[in-house]
Amino acid sequence: MPPDISPLFQPLKVKNKTLRNRIVMPPMVTVRNIARADGIEWYGEHARGGVSLVIVEATAVNRFGSELTAENLKPLVDAIHDGGALVAIQLFPVTFDFPQTGPPPKPSDLSRADIDEIVDGYRTATQICADSGFDGVEPHGAHNYLINRFFSPELNTRTDDYGGGSMENRMRFALRIVDAVEPICGPDMLLLYRHTPVGKGYDMDESLVLAEKLVAAGVDVLDISPASVDAPGDRSAPFKKFDVPVIAVNQLDEVDRALEVLNENRADLAAVGRGLIADPEWPAKVREGRFDDIVTCTRCDEKCFGHLKLGIPIECVEWH
């Protein structure tokens, strides 16, 4: 018998927003311009495919106000809304390029003025997102990138009050960013935060301390990435103790894995990444029981990560 897919298609209310189901498109860099036709069509297509929330790819905060404005981002927002989905955007603290030409910045590379500038950049970017109609923003605090590096006692070698010597210091940068954007989000926008729960020199217990502080500061959704290989959503489950929705990710385009996450209460939302690159209609096909029609991701990484490393728009070998 086919699985009971109804848990995937229950609505979820967060603040004054209602997600139509439990399927999220996570932020994935596409090497497309989100303010131009190719990027707008990419995200609009995925919204039409049936996800409840599109999280637009990591976008550097210093692009806002010059390259990215409320006016030129509105077509992207409208395309996603027209597809029936809510739209958030992942905000990245510094410029990044693909292909990458050098090592990522370290906490010790930043002056205090640099930190202040980044925080101000988050404030500016969030206001522009609010003005253009986004439903949420997500600071990127995961995957060994800069904000996550501040939290890591191994990667944060600073000796000031942003340094790796104490939990309070290691959390300071992330919490300043959240404090800067939360008043702009207010009751009308969702504030998400992406975090890697086990990293260089820190464990789950310390991540839970950070999460408690983030939620107290106004974070509405915890986006936990990745899970371990042991069980889908295992590392998101501990964050369910906080009274906010939790997103899990990692091979959840396998329907049984996504259902396990929800049925075992390890998360409230299932993020489907590469599976949505292979088939933007994955949610609609699952909802309609057309499992045999799904274009399946084979985990080859050839034209998604492969193209990303080359700095060209991502595609999929399964496209015909």
Buried (B, 14 or more C-beta within 10 A) or exposed (E): EEBEBEBBBEEBEBBEBEBBBBBBBBBBBBBBBBBEEEBBEBBBBBBBBBBBBBBBBBBBBBBBBEEBBBEBBBBBBBBBBEBBBBBBBBBBBBEBEBEEEEEEBBBBEBEEEEBEBBBEBBBBBBBBBBBBBBBBBBBBBBBEBBBBBBBBBEBBBBEEEBBBBEBEBBBBBBBBBBBBBBEBBEEEBBBBBBBBBEBBEBEEEBBBBBBEBBBEBBBBBBBBBBBEEEBBBBBBBBBBEBEBBBBBBBBBBBBEBBBBBBEEEBBBBBBBBBBBBBBBBBBBBBBEEEEEEBBEBEEEBEBBBBBBEEEEBBBBBBEE
